Amino acid sequence: MLLTEGQMNDQKGANILVPFLPRARELLADRADDSNPFRTALAERGISAWPAAC
């Protein structure tokens, strides 16, 4: 869990957490965490990103 101030962009928080993610093949996240740099970081760890349904 990462607690941040309300003005912080969700993508910045997601990028901070990438090195601490457990081993996984897939990640289900909401659209706030959908960015090319985040998907690239996940792909480098062998993780496929799936957007959550709205």
C-alpha atoms as one frame of an Amber mdcrd trajectory, in Angstrom:
protein
   0.000   0.000   0.000   1.215   3.455  -0.852  -0.351   6.518   0.739   0.165
   9.751  -1.191  -1.178  13.286  -1.056  -4.427  13.917  -2.917  -2.787  16.021
  -5.614  -0.350  13.301  -6.699  -1.062  11.696 -10.062  -2.009   7.999  -9.796
   0.505   7.097 -12.498   3.383   8.458 -10.424   2.289   6.312  -7.495   1.950
   3.261  -9.727   5.477   3.753 -11.068   6.812   3.929  -7.509   5.208   0.569
  -6.715   6.440  -1.378  -9.773   9.707  -2.585  -8.165   7.758  -3.914  -5.179
   5.130  -5.890  -7.078   5.086  -9.620  -6.358   5.796 -12.079  -9.150   2.769
 -12.148 -11.423   1.752 -12.748 -15.014  -1.154 -10.294 -15.129  -2.216  -7.078
 -13.411  -5.763  -5.739 -13.293  -5.760  -1.967 -12.717  -8.114   0.933 -13.258
  -7.698   3.457 -16.045  -5.864   5.927 -13.821  -2.868   3.583 -13.917  -2.943
   3.153 -17.700   0.108   4.788 -19.265   2.749   3.646 -21.720   5.630   3.997
 -19.229   3.722   1.931 -16.640   2.841  -0.762 -19.195   6.483  -0.830 -20.345
   7.706  -1.259 -16.765   5.238  -4.107 -16.269   6.238  -5.751 -19.556   9.896
  -5.657 -18.504   8.866  -7.751 -15.501   6.836 -10.134 -17.685   3.476  -8.798
 -16.486   0.532  -8.195 -18.854  -1.722  -5.262 -17.931  -5.496  -5.580 -18.219
  -7.742  -2.526 -17.773 -10.627  -2.910 -15.346 -14.140  -2.540 -16.691 -15.779
   0.824 -16.062
